[in-house]
Amino acid sequence: MQKILVTGGCGYIGAHTIVDLLENGYEVISIDNNSRSTPQLLAGVEKITAKKVKNYKVDLCSYDDTVAVFQENRDVAAIIHFAAYKAVGESVSEPLMYFENNLQSLVNLLKCTKEFNIPHFVFSSSCTVYGNPDHIPVTELTPQQPAESPYGATKQMGERIINDFAHTGSLKSILLRYFNPVGAHPSIAIGEVPLGRPANLVPAITQTAIGKLPTMQVYGDDYPTRDGSCVRDYIHVSDIAHAHTLAVNYMLDGKLKSNVDVFNLGTGNGVTVLEAIKAFEAVSGVKLNYSIGPRRPGDVVDIYANNDKAIKELGWNIKYNLDDMMRTAWEWELRLRDDKTLHTSQNFQLN
């Protein structure tokens, strides 16, 4: 079994990816300082896979602490790097925190790939790198516009750092630009655990439906879209997770033709915020209490993916539809209500 290091392994996408890696025969270790995640998700991983994953509670912004993990694990075949701050709104109000955390952690990891001769690197990028694109759906070759948020800027800069670094040596890298991961593992053993008030749409929907939030706000109904709300490409988190395993396979099989390649991970279908709410209401049978508010700084108007490249080259296929996303997200929210361990770990602060 080849060993894969997953940073942010206690996080939402990281935990789902660990499950997929384990189910495909890889050994996995995690680095996660749990500043914005819960170790309970690794307990869920163990429940699904019957395998215990070691997590190093390390801040990747500390180079010495990061190096120590690699000194103990000199047989890492690839790194999948998720660990980053990711709230668009928070990045607008706290830009320096985002630049420092998201970029310093990346630089430290890349230093370690050089020092310990780690040949493969998968980067968790984002559709935010496209800014407000001139044309949709976006392909991997769509010209990037200025990022609409400091978060998006850190992803643009992260891609640039990896591209520049990869051409100085033997590191092979894949940049996965994913759109809006939602839902929970079909087992409902792991899912999204927002800390504080959720910044993403679907957990805001489910928390409002279950009563954790009294109401939710739709940010803007005056955009130039079919119903005035923003358009996004929602994709099930397990589909996103499997693409990371395929990316590792692709590199280990020697199929990467250049030092760096990039793939969009989305369904290819644009869904408005109001359409997503209606889909949730239909699946759950719960009428959502929401209001229309002003636009939110940092939000792009309309973006969804052309995913042909990932399907053709990685052999990726999408298993879950919008109803699956909403159903598993709702079942996970119900589980959070009933599971006191997970509930306590969320540390809700809704003010």
ZIZI-V901972 format. One record per pair of residues at least 6 apart in sequence whose C-alpha atoms are under 8 Angstrom apart, sorted by sequence separation. I is the first residue (numbers start at 1). GAP is how many residues later the second one is. If there is no record, write none. Layout:
i	gap
I	GAP
I	GAP
This chain:
i	gap
8	6
9	6
21	6
22	6
45	6
46	6
59	6
60	6
70	6
91	6
112	6
113	6
147	6
166	6
184	6
185	6
198	6
207	6
208	6
221	6
222	6
223	6
225	6
250	6
280	6
281	6
310	6
311	6
336	6
337	6
7	7
21	7
45	7
46	7
58	7
59	7
91	7
135	7
146	7
166	7
184	7
197	7
208	7
221	7
222	7
223	7
281	7
336	7
6	8
58	8
130	8
183	8
184	8
208	8
220	8
221	8
9	9
43	9
133	9
147	9
183	9
194	9
204	9
220	9
221	9
18	10
42	10
133	10
219	10
220	10
42	11
133	11
162	11
192	11
205	11
218	11
277	11
6	12
130	12
133	12
204	12
56	13
85	13
130	13
131	13
132	13
130	14
131	14
132	14
129	15
130	15
131	15
132	15
85	16
129	16
130	16
131	16
132	16
159	16
84	17
85	17
130	17
131	17
84	18
129	18
83	19
128	19
183	19
10	20
128	20
182	20
9	21
131	21
4	22
6	22
8	22
9	22
10	22
243	22
3	23
4	23
5	23
6	23
7	23
8	23
9	23
30	23
32	23
33	23
34	23
129	23
1	24
2	24
3	24
4	24
5	24
6	24
7	24
8	24
10	24
29	24
30	24
31	24
32	24
33	24
128	24
129	24
1	25
2	25
3	25
4	25
5	25
6	25
7	25
8	25
11	25
12	25
28	25
29	25
30	25
31	25
32	25
33	25
81	25
240	25
1	26
3	26
5	26
11	26
15	26
19	26
23	26
28	26
29	26
30	26
31	26
32	26
33	26
126	26
129	26
10	27
11	27
15	27
18	27
22	27
29	27
31	27
32	27
128	27
129	27
10	28
10	29
16	29
19	29
22	29
126	29
10	30
11	30
15	30
19	30
125	30
10	31
235	31
10	32
234	32
235	32
270	32
9	33
233	33
234	33
270	33
125	34
233	34
270	34
233	35
234	35
269	35
233	36
234	36
268	36
269	36
233	37
234	37
267	37
268	37
232	38
233	38
266	38
267	38
268	38
79	39
231	39
232	39
266	39
267	39
268	39
61	40
78	40
81	40
231	40
232	40
265	40
266	40
267	40
283	40
77	41
78	41
79	41
80	41
81	41
82	41
231	41
232	41
264	41
266	41
66	42
70	42
74	42
76	42
77	42
78	42
79	42
80	42
81	42
82	42
230	42
231	42
264	42
265	42
284	42
61	43
62	43
66	43
77	43
78	43
79	43
80	43
81	43
229	43
230	43
264	43
279	43
280	43
283	43
284	43
60	44
61	44
78	44
80	44
229	44
263	44
279	44
283	44
60	45
63	45
67	45
227	45
229	45
264	45
265	45
9	46
60	46
62	46
70	46
263	46
264	46
280	46
284	46
61	47
227	47
263	47
279	47
280	47
60	48
60	49
121	50
123	50
125	50
126	50
127	50
32	51
99	51
103	51
119	51
120	51
121	51
122	51
123	51
124	51
125	51
126	51
127	51
267	51
98	52
99	52
102	52
106	52
110	52
119	52
120	52
121	52
122	52
123	52
124	52
125	52
126	52
127	52
180	52
182	52
184	52
185	52
98	53
118	53
119	53
120	53
121	53
122	53
123	53
124	53
125	53
126	53
179	53
180	53
181	53
182	53
183	53
184	53
185	53
103	54
107	54
122	54
124	54
179	54
180	54
181	54
182	54
183	54
184	54
95	55
99	55
103	55
110	55
179	55
180	55
181	55
182	55
218	55
95	56
98	56
179	56
181	56
218	56
92	57
114	57
91	58
92	58
113	58
91	59
92	59
181	59
89	60
91	60
88	61
88	62
178	62
88	63
87	64
88	64
250	64
86	65
85	66
247	67
14	68
176	68
246	68
13	69
246	69
230	70
231	70
232	70
233	70
246	70
5	71
221	71
230	71
231	71
232	71
233	71
243	71
3	72
4	72
7	72
11	72
201	72
205	72
218	72
220	72
221	72
230	72
231	72
232	72
233	72
2	73
3	73
4	73
5	73
6	73
7	73
8	73
9	73
174	73
216	73
217	73
218	73
219	73
220	73
221	73
231	73
243	73
2	74
3	74
4	74
5	74
6	74
7	74
8	74
9	74
215	74
216	74
217	74
218	74
219	74
220	74
221	74
242	74
2	75
3	75
4	75
5	75
6	75
7	75
8	75
205	75
214	75
215	75
216	75
217	75
218	75
219	75
220	75
4	76
6	76
7	76
8	76
215	76
217	76
219	76
220	76
225	76
209	77
219	77
224	77
225	77
209	78
223	78
239	78
172	79
209	79
239	79
208	80
209	80
239	80
208	81
239	81
205	83
172	84
236	84
175	85
177	85
179	85
235	85
236	85
172	86
173	86
174	86
175	86
176	86
177	86
178	86
179	86
180	86
235	86
236	86
172	87
173	87
174	87
175	87
176	87
177	87
178	87
179	87
235	87
171	88
172	88
173	88
174	88
175	88
176	88
177	88
178	88
234	88
236	88
170	89
174	89
176	89
236	89
235	90
167	92
166	93
166	94
163	96
163	97
89	110
88	111
87	112
87	113
122	122
140	122
140	123
206	123
210	123
140	124
202	124
206	124
210	124
122	125
139	125
179	125
122	126
179	126
203	126
207	126
202	127
206	127
120	128
120	131
137	131
120	132
127	137
213	137
191	138
48	139
188	140
48	141
183	141
184	141
191	141
47	142
183	142
186	142
190	142
182	143
183	143
185	143
188	143
189	143
45	144
182	144
183	144
184	144
188	144
44	145
45	145
183	145
184	145
44	146
183	146
182	147
183	147
188	147
149	148
184	148
41	149
148	149
149	149
41	150
148	150
149	150
196	150
148	151
195	151
196	151
197	151
148	152
194	152
195	152
196	152
197	152
193	153
195	153
196	153
197	153
195	154
196	154
197	154
38	155
37	156
37	157
37	158
36	159
80	164
138	165
136	166
137	166
138	166
139	166
136	167
137	167
138	167
139	167
13	168
132	168
136	168
137	168
138	168
139	168
16	169
131	169
132	169
136	169
137	169
78	170
132	170
133	170
132	171
16	174
15	175
16	175
127	176
12	178
12	179
12	180
11	181
12	181
92	205
92	206
89	207
89	208
89	209
88	210
88	211
20	218
16	221
17	221
20	221
21	221
24	221
16	222
20	222
17	223
18	223
13	224
17	224
21	224
16	225
17	225
20	225
13	227
14	227
17	227
13	228
17	228
40	301
40	302
40	305
38	307
38	308
